[in-house]
Amino acid sequence: MNEAKTSSHDAHAPQTLSHVRVLDLSRVLAGPWASQLLADLGADVIKIERPGTGDDTRAWGPPFLRDAEGHETAESAYFLSTNRNKRSLTVDLTRVEGQRLIRELAAKSDVVIENFKHDGLVPYGLDYASIRAVKPDIVYCSITGFGQTGPYADRAGYDFLIQAMGGLMSVTGRADTEPGAGPMKVGVALTDVLTGLYASNAILAALAYRDRTGTGQHIDLALFDVQVATLVNQAGNFLVGGKPPVRLGNRHPNIVPYQDFPTADGDMIVAVGNDGQFRRLCAVAGDETIADDPRFATNRERVRHRDLLIDRLVAITRTRKTRDWIEALEAAGVPCGPINDLAGVFSDPQAIARELRIDLPHPAGVAPGVASPIRLSETPVQYRRAPPTLGQHTLEVLHDVLGYDDARIAALVAHQVL
């Protein structure tokens, strides 16, 4: 078990964002993913949650974390995956006292993240204009399905919906000529995750600008925009070629062979990126005449004669076991690998060497998680806190950040604000 640690194993190492406070009004995934990244880099993230229920994802299970005696707790794996290094404060935003409290926190923060519907926080006086009135240099990030403008601005946006509307499902799934054909979503809420990454980048850019000029700004980030932007070469293929890309299963639209192949005991991935690698693949396969064939000698021709080439290669890859192929191809410098399930991922020697699993002390015992992929030599990521239980830090935040005394907090509790 890897205990809570930093990338440098130094809990006292400096962190890049230790001077930044983030007020996180978001829930589910895109916003929390952005704030977790900032928290990993040292920011003090105060997560605002609804009293009694909290972030929607707290209820998204099973599985739920089990305590030291093996009993199921109320902590869902989903929530744990995206909320470490944060402090949880419960506040009822529908109450005037709660709204006032949030504005006080915003005045002492550098960043606000929210993912309410367009203008959804206006009635509570917590929109950008209202927060800017109490904190003129605030960096305020709004994450919505379709952005602050356009005919869809008032629509709700969910990852699954955006994967469909934003074109990702049109290029994901088996080809129309294959059994089981049809549009398919990605197996993780990828649009939300990518939006969180874009949000954190935008926030860091806005903070850098503020540091130079003293001016804050509003970030308008839409899942729809992110999904279209991250189609990358597929969007480029359409814009340049004028023809919408189609589903190709695991095949690549611009590179061949770059896909899965059946073996004698399973499947493997071969990812040939250039003509030299292709020639070495053919040598390992025992048929160099394939590489000499003008129909296959260059990537341009391999793309044109894809089906013919793949049929020839499949007939060969079926003759050996996956491990034998991978050993031979790796020795020849041909990119390849197994198709791991998650058990295979976390038992992989590379994952173990890179310490991709972390275990953090939690009120329930131990909360497992996935390490940040960011490795900074001077300001390493630190795992300071396990994902919080609901309202775990309410008293701490009100005392330390706002200076509330016990009597004032008790009054808020009595009025069901907290």
N, C-alpha and C positions, 0 to 999 in steps of 0.2 A: 504494500500500500504506500503510495506517495503521499506524504504529509503535505499540508499547506506550505507552499514554497514560492519563491520568486525564481525568475529565470537564472539569476546569479546565486541563488540560495542565500541571499542577504536581505533580510526583512527590513533593514534600515537603509537600503540603497535609495538614492534619489529617484523621483518619478517625474516624468515630463509634465503631467497635468496636476500635480499636487496643489497648485495654486488656484485651481478652477473648481467652482461649485456648480453642479447641474441640478436643476429642479425638473424632475421627470414626471410629467402628467400623462404619459403614454401607457398603453397596456398591450397585451398579446405579444407581438413579435418585432415588427419593424422598428418602432421606437425603443423598446427595451433592448434590442440588439445593438442599436447605436449607443445607448447609454451604458451598456455593459462594456463595450469597447473603450469608451472614455473612462469608465471606472477602473478597468484593468490598467490603464495608463496613469492612474493616480487621482483622477477627479473624485471629489466628494459628491456622490450621486444620492440625492434624496428622492426616493420613489413615493409618490403620493398614491394611496389606494383607498378604495371605498371601505368604510367601516363595515365589518361583518363578513364581507365577501372578498374584497380585494381584487386584484388583477384577475380577469376572466380565466387565465390559464391555470390558476390555482386549482380549478375544478376539472381540468382537462386530463383525466386519467380513467382507468389505470394505465401504466403503473404509478404507484405512489411510494415514496420513500418509506423504508421500514426502520424502526428504532433498533436499539441494541438487543432487545428481546425478540425481534422478528415481527413485531406488531406493525400493521400498516398505519402510517400517519396521514395528515391532511396535506402533505407537501408533494405535489405532482412532479413527475420527472420533467414535464414540459416547462413548468415554471422554473425549476432548478436550473434548466439548461441556459437560461438567458437573463438571470438576475443576480449573479454573484457581485460582490464588492459594493453592494448598495445598502442604504439604510431605508427601512420602511416606516412611513408615517401615514396613519389613517386620518383622513379629513373628509367630511361631507361637503362637497362643493355646492350643493344646492342650498346651503344655509349661509346667510350673510356673514356670520362669524367665521365660517370656513373660508369663504372667499377673501375676507380681510386677512386671514392668516396666510393664505397662499400669496397674496400680494406682498405681505411682509417678507416672506421667504424669498420671493422673486427679487425684492429690493436688495437682498443680501446674496444673490446668485449671479453667475456670469452667463448661464445658458438656461433656457427653458425649452423642453421638448414636449410636444403634444400631438396626439393623433385623433382628435375629435373631428367630427364632420365639419365641413366648411362653415365658418361663422358659429360653430357650436358652442364656443366659449364666450361669445359676445354677451349673452344674457347674464352671465356670471361675472362680467367685468374682468375676465382673465384672458382676453384676446390680446394680440400684439399691441394694439394701440393703448389698451388699458395698462398693460404691463410696462410699456415704454414710458408711460406717464410717471411711474414710480421708479423706474430704472432706465434712464435714457440710453445707456450703452449696452442694453441687453442683446444677446444673440438669441433669437427666438425661432425655433425650428418647428414648422407645421408639416406634419406628414398626413396626407389624405390619399384617397384612391385615385382621384383625377386632378388634383391641384386646386388652386384658388380661383382659376379663371376657366372659361370654356363652357360649353353647354352641359357637360357632365359634372360640373363642380359640386353640385349638391348631392350627387349620388354616393352611396356607400361603396367602398371598394374592398374586396377581399382577395387574398392571394390567388385562389383558384380561379376566380372570375377574371382577374387581371392576366393570369397566364393564358387564358382563352382569348380575351379581347386584345391583348398585346402581341399576339402572334406566336408565342412560345409553343402552344399546343399544336399549331399547324405544322411544326417541324419536329415534333416529339412523338414517337410511337412507330409502330411497324409500317413499312411501306404499304401502299394501297394494294399492291399485287400479292401481299403475303397474308397467310392466315392470322387472324386476330388484329387486322389492320384497323386503324382509327386513331383519332387524336388522343393524346395521353398527357396528363400533367406530370411534372417532375415529382419524384418521391419525397421531396422536402419542400417547404414553403419558400422556394428560392427567390421569388420576387420580393417577399418581405425581407429576407436576409440581405439581398443586394441593396434594397432601399435603406436598410439600416447602415450598411457600409457607406453608401453615398451620403447619408445624413451625417455620419461622423466625420467624413471628409469635408463636407460643407461647413460643419460647425468649426472644425479646426481652421479652415480658411477664413471664416468670419472672425474668429478669435485673433488670428494673425493680423487681419486688417484692423481690428479694434485696437490691438496693441500699438500699431503704428499711428493711428489717427484718432483714437478715442471714440470712434463711431460704431455703434452696434447696427444690426440689421435683421430683417425678417427673411427666413429661408422657406421657400415654397417648394416642397418636395412631393411628387406624385408617384404612386406605385406604377401607374400607367406609363409615365414618361420613362421611369427606370427600366421597365420591362422592354420597351421599344429600344432604348439605348443599348441594353445588354444583349440584343440579338446579334450584335457585332457583325461578323462576316455574313451571316444569313441576311441581315438587312442590307449590307453592302452588296451582296449578290443580286438582290432585287433592284436596288437603286441603280446599279451599273448595268445589269443584264435585262431588266424590265420584266422578268418572269418570276412569279412567287415561288420560293423554294418549297419542296414537298418533303413529306416524312420519309426518312431513309433508315429507320430503326437505329442500329448502332453504327451505321456507316457515315463517313464524313462526306459532305458535298463537294469538297475541293481536293481531297487527298485520298489516294488508293495505293495499297491496302491499309486501312485505318479503321479497324472494327474488331468484333469478336469472331473467333473461329472455333469450331467444334474440335475436340481432341478425342482420344480413345477412351478417356474417363471423365470428360467434362467439357469445359470451355476455357479459353484464354483470350487475352487482348493482344493484338499486334498493332503497333502504332508507327508505321513507316513514314518518316518525314522527308526523305530525300531519295534520290536514285541510288546513291551508294548503299544506303541501308537496304533498299529493295534487292540489290544484287547480292548482298550478304544473306538476306532471307532466303533467296533462291538457292544459294550454296548450302545453307543448313538444311534446306528441304531436299537436297540431293538432285536438283534439276536446274542447272544454270542456263539451260536452253530457254527457260521462261524469260530470264532477264535479257537474253539476246534477241528475243522476238521483238521486232519494231513496234508491235502493238502494245508492248508493255515496257519498253526501254526507258520511257520518260513518264513523269507523273501526268503530263497533259494527255498522253496516249492511254495511260492506265485508267484515267477518269472516263475517257471515251469508250473504253472496252472493259469497263468495270465487271459486268456480269460474267463475261468469258473468263477473265482472270480469276475472279473469286471462285468460280466453279472448279478450276484447276487446282487452286490452293487448298480448298476444302477437302478435296479428294486425298490430298497429301497429309493435311493436319490431323485427319481422323486416324492416322496410322500410329501415332505415338501418344503417350500419356502427357498430361499437362506439365508435370514437373520436368519430364525429359525435354520437352520443347523449350520451356523457360530457361533451363540450364544451358542448353545449346545456343539459344538465341541471345541470351545475355552475354555469353562468352564471345559471341560474334559482334556484339555492339548493336543489336537490333532491339529497339524499345518494345517491351512486352511485359505481361504480368498476369497473375490470376485474377479472378472475379471474386473478391472477398465478401462474405457477409460481415456484420459488425463484430461477431466473435473473432473472425479471422483478422479484422483490422486491428483490434486492440491486443491480439496475441502476436501480431507481426513484429519481428525483431526491430524493424525501423521505428514502429510506433512506441515500442518499449524503450528504445535508446533515446528517443526524443521526448519521452515522458509525456505522452499525449493524454494519458489519464491522470487526473488529479483527484485527491480526496480531501475535502475541507471539513474541519470540525463544525458540527451543526447541533442545535439544541436536541435534535432527534438522535444524534450519534455522529454519523459521517455522511456527508453529501458528496457523491461522486460527480465528476464533471469532465469536460474536455478542456485541455490547456489552450491558452491563446496561442495562435501561430506567430505572433509578433515577437521577435527576438532582438532586443535592443542591447547593445554592448554596454552603454553607460547608464541608461535609465530603464532597467528591465521591468517587465510586467510583474506585479505583485498580487498575490491572492490573499487579501486582507480579511475578507469576510465571506462566509458561505451565503448563499441566497437567503434573504431574511424571512423569518416567519411574519405573518400579517401583523403590522403595527409594532414590530419588535423594538423599533428605535423611536417611537413617538415621544416618550418622555425625554429621551436623550437629545433629540433634535430641538424640541421646544425649549429645553433648559439651555443648551449650549449655543444654539444658533440665534434664537430669538430672545433669550434671557427671561422667559416666562418663569414665574415662581409657582410653587405648588398650588396656591389658592387659585390662581388664574387657570391653571390646567384643570383643576378639579371642577371649576365652573364650566369649562368647555365639555368635560366629560358629562356633567350633569345635564347639559343642554344637548347631548348626543351629537356634538360636532365632531368628536374624535372616535 
